[in-house]
Amino acid sequence: MTDGADSPERRRLAQLVADLILENGLIDLSLSGIARAVGSNNRMLLYYFGSKERLLEAASEIAIERFPHLAAVFERLAADDVPLRERLLRAWQDIGAPENRPYLVMFFHRFAVALGDPERWNEFLSHLGTGWVGRVRAVFVAEGWDPDAAELAATRVVAEWRGLQFALLCGMGPEQLTAAYERSIDELLEKAS
C-alpha cells in the first residue's frame, strides 16, 4: 500500500483514469501515457498506487460504481426475495444490461492486456478465475447445495456469464443470449433437484 492510500487525491486520480479507460479502453496505455492523459506524472501515480496494475484496479473499482446494476449483482443474487432461478436470471439481466456496455468493454480490454503478460497481471487473473465463482458458490450453499456441487454449479454459471458477455459485445442479440442462458439455468436446476 502507498503513503497516499485512501486520500481524496488518490480517488480523484482513480476517477480520472476510470473516465479515460471507459472512454478509450486501455490496450497499450503506458503509465506515462495515462499520466499525461489525466494531467499528472508517473511519479505521482506511483506514489498513490504503487504500480500501473494497482492504478488500473483502483480505476476499475471506481468505474463499476457508475454501473449500479453491475455493482449490485452479487447482493441481488444473494437476496432471498425471489426463488433462486429468478435471481440467477436477474443476475444475467443485471450484467448484460445495455448501459453496462462501456464497463464490459473496459473489462475485456483489461483481460486482453492481462493475458498478454500473465506474470505481471497474476493477481488480477487469479481473482478473475476465483472471485465471482466464490460469491456464486456461496449463494448455492446458502440454498442448501452440497459444497462440491455448489462449486461446480458456480463455475458453470460464471463461465456462462463470461461467454454471454463476450457474445453480447460481439453483436449477438440479447434476446437469443438470454434464452440460451435461461435454458441452461433450467437444466442446471433440474439436475440438482
Helices and strands as residue ranges (DSSP letters): H 8-24, H 31-37, H 42-49, H 52-64, H 68-71, H 73-78, H 84-96, G 98-100, H 101-116, H 122-142, H 147-169, H 174-192
